């Protein structure tokens, strides 16, 4: 079974299946084309999704780090003339329909600092 942990992985997996609907191939479906265009330009991770983030610090001159599982509770976009970038608010709170902002441990985490959480891999690290 394919393990999906990003919006890009989900789109790629659906497109490989060759689904058809009343209009023929899925690629002809107006709803699918809109959804794909929206997700292709959007963030890699979704609200409520678990991700891995490496927390690092220095204690008494000793550098330490640990990968922790956190929940995406907020997403922000910045853009320039070249590209869009996404940053995330992360919390140890379990995912729920609403998050009121309390318990957010990390704000403004760049997308490239995160890795997908995978319960089937040791320590949640995707390989």
N, C-alpha and C positions, 0 to 999 in steps of 0.2 A: 504494500500500500504506500502511495506517495505521501510524504509528510509535507504539509503546507504550513508555512509560517511567515509569509509576506504576501502582499497583494499581487506583486509581480509573479510569484510562484503559482498563485491561484489562477491567474489569467493564463499563464503558459500551460498549466495542466488542463484547463477547460478547452483551450484551443486545440490541444493534441487529440482530444476525444472525438472530434468530427461530428458534434451534435448537429441535428437538423430540426427545424421547426416548420410551421406552416408555410413560410416563405422560402424554404430550401435550407442551405447551409446557415449555420449560426452567424457567419460573417455578414449575411444579408439582413439580419434582424436589426431594426432601428434601435431598439432598446439595448441590445448587446453592444452596438457600436458606440452609443452614448456612454454606457457604463464603462466600457474599455477605455475610451478617450479620457473620461474623468479619472479613472484609477491610474492610467499610465502617467498622467501629469501630477498625480498626488503623492502623498506620503507613503513610505514603504510599510509602515506599521499603522494599525488601527486603534481607536480608542478602546480601552478595555483589554487590549492584547498584552500578554506577558512577554517581556524582553529581558535580555541579560545586559548588565552594565557593570563595567569594572570600576570599583571605587578604590581610590589610591590615596595614600597619605604618608606622612613622615612622623614617627614617634621616636624621640630621643636619638635623632640622627639615623634611624633605621627606616628605610622605605618599605611600606607594606601595601599590598593590594589584594582585592578579593572580588570575584565575579558574584554579583547578586541578582536575583530574580526580582524584577519590579514590574509594576503595571503602568501602562500608558494612560494618563488621566487628562492630558491636554496636548494639543498640537498647534504649533504656530508656523507661519510661512514668512520667509523673507525672499525678496527677489531683486535681481539686478538685470541689466540688459543682456547678460549672458545666460542666467539660469535661476531657478528657484532652489531655495534650501529650506529644510524642515528642521525644527527643533521640537523637543518633547518635554513635557512635565511628567515626572515619574514618581510613583508612590508605592509604599509597601502594602497599602490597603488593598484588599481583594477587589476585583472589578465588580462594578454594580452599575445600574442605569444612570445614577447621578453621583457626581463627586463634587463636594462643596468646597474644595480647596484646602481644607485642613488635612494635615498629614502628607502634604506634598514634600518629598525629601529633596528632589532635584528639579530645578527649573532650567530651561534653555539648553537641554542636552542635545548636541548635534546628532543628526541621524547616523552619521558615520561612526559614532562612538557606541552604537548599540549593535547587538547581534540577536538573532531570533532565539527565543526560548524554545527548547525542545525537551519535553519530558522523557523522551526515549533515549537521550544521551546523558552520560554521567555529568553531574553538576549543571545540567541544563544547557550545556554548550553544544551548539549545532556543529557538525563536522562536515 
